[in-house]
Amino acid sequence: MSLAIKSQGTLLEIEQLPIGSGSWVGISEVQSIPGGGGSSPEIDVTHLRSTGKEYLLGLPDYGSHQITGNYLGAGVDAGQGLVRSRYLDQAPAQFRMTLADVGTTQMTFTALVQSFDLSVTPDSKVDLSFTLRRTGSDTLA
């Protein structure tokens, strides 16, 4: 029996301002939350007595998430509306992703909404995409 966690049922939420308010709003019809792709830079600490290159790791950069979903229309989804508002006012926001393992695994992080785009093509739905540029560290519990 596999102990893998299904992605279906994962919930992405945004916290209403101010950060720390504890009031979370779901972002409806999210289709994809790709990983942040973060990394830590190398710090070269090689010196004249080194016998090979020596390194330390710098501060982690947690990267960005390119979120995709179905756009529901202005005023229809409060979560999508808050994401758009954070894009327009450039204020950082808290996000919370709850995995589908009976709601016990959560990742909370602060991010700037770097982009907010709609895509419209014939014989299709209106697609939503937005980029969350993570800032600071996260919590995973």
C-alpha positions in Angstrom: 0.0 0.0 0.0 1.4 3.4 -1.0 1.6 6.2 1.5 1.8 8.8 -1.2 -0.3 11.9 -0.8 -2.8 12.6 -3.6 -2.7 16.1 -5.0 -6.4 16.2 -5.7 -8.1 18.2 -3.0 -5.2 20.5 -2.2 -6.3 23.9 -1.1 -4.5 27.2 -1.8 -5.5 30.2 0.4 -4.6 33.8 0.8 -4.7 35.7 4.1 -6.7 38.9 4.3 -4.7 42.0 5.2 -3.1 42.7 7.6 -0.7 39.8 7.6 -1.4 37.9 10.8 -5.1 38.6 10.7 -5.8 34.9 10.7 -8.6 35.3 8.2 -8.0 33.0 5.3 -9.8 32.9 1.9 -9.6 30.0 -0.5 -8.5 30.7 -4.1 -11.0 28.7 -6.2 -10.4 26.4 -9.2 -6.6 26.3 -8.9 -5.3 23.7 -11.4 -1.6 23.7 -10.8 0.8 24.8 -8.1 4.3 23.9 -9.3 7.2 23.8 -6.8 9.1 26.9 -5.9 12.4 25.7 -7.4 14.4 27.5 -4.8 18.1 27.2 -4.2 21.0 28.6 -2.1 23.9 30.5 -3.6 27.5 29.3 -3.2 29.8 31.4 -1.2 33.4 30.8 -2.2 35.6 30.6 1.0 38.7 29.3 -0.8 41.9 30.7 0.6 45.6 30.4 -0.2 46.1 27.3 2.0 43.1 25.5 0.6 43.8 22.2 -1.1 40.7 22.5 -3.2 37.8 24.9 -3.7 35.8 25.4 -0.5 32.2 26.7 -0.2 29.5 27.6 2.2 25.8 28.0 1.3 24.2 31.4 1.4 20.6 32.2 2.3 18.0 30.1 0.6 16.0 31.7 -2.2 12.6 29.9 -2.2 11.9 30.9 -5.8 8.5 31.5 -7.4 5.3 29.5 -8.0 3.5 29.9 -11.4 -0.1 29.2 -10.4 -2.7 28.3 -13.0 -6.5 27.9 -12.8 -9.9 28.8 -14.2 -10.8 32.4 -14.0 -14.2 32.9 -12.4 -14.8 36.6 -13.1 -14.6 39.9 -11.3 -16.4 39.7 -7.9 -17.2 36.0 -8.2 -14.3 34.6 -6.2 -13.0 36.5 -3.2 -9.7 34.6 -3.2 -8.9 35.5 -6.9 -10.0 39.0 -6.1 -7.5 39.3 -3.2 -4.7 37.9 -5.4 -5.5 40.6 -8.0 -5.6 43.3 -5.2 -2.2 42.2 -3.9 -0.8 42.4 -7.5 -2.1 45.9 -7.9 -1.0 47.3 -4.5 2.3 45.3 -4.5 1.8 44.4 -0.9 3.2 41.0 0.4 0.6 38.4 1.3 0.6 35.2 3.3 -0.4 32.1 1.4 -1.3 28.7 2.8 -1.3 25.4 0.9 -3.1 22.5 2.6 -2.4 19.1 1.1 -5.1 16.6 0.7 -3.9 14.1 3.4 -6.9 14.8 5.6 -5.8 18.5 5.8 -2.8 17.8 8.1 0.1 19.0 6.0 0.3 22.7 5.5 2.9 25.0 4.0 2.6 28.7 4.8 4.7 31.3 3.1 4.9 35.1 2.3 5.0 36.1 -1.3 4.6 39.1 -3.7 2.1 38.6 -6.5 4.6 39.3 -9.3 2.1 38.8 -12.2 -1.6 38.3 -12.8 -2.7 37.3 -16.3 -5.8 36.1 -18.1 -5.6 34.0 -21.3 -8.6 34.0 -23.7 -8.7 31.8 -26.8 -11.5 30.6 -29.1 -13.4 27.4 -28.0 -11.9 27.5 -24.6 -12.4 28.9 -21.1 -10.7 31.9 -19.6 -7.4 30.8 -18.0 -5.9 32.5 -15.0 -2.2 32.5 -14.1 -0.3 34.4 -11.5 3.2 34.3 -10.2 4.0 34.2 -6.5 7.5 35.4 -5.7 8.3 34.0 -2.3 10.1 36.2 0.2 11.6 35.0 3.5 11.2 31.4 4.7 8.2 29.1 5.0 6.7 26.8 7.5 5.8 23.2 6.7 3.9 21.3 9.3 
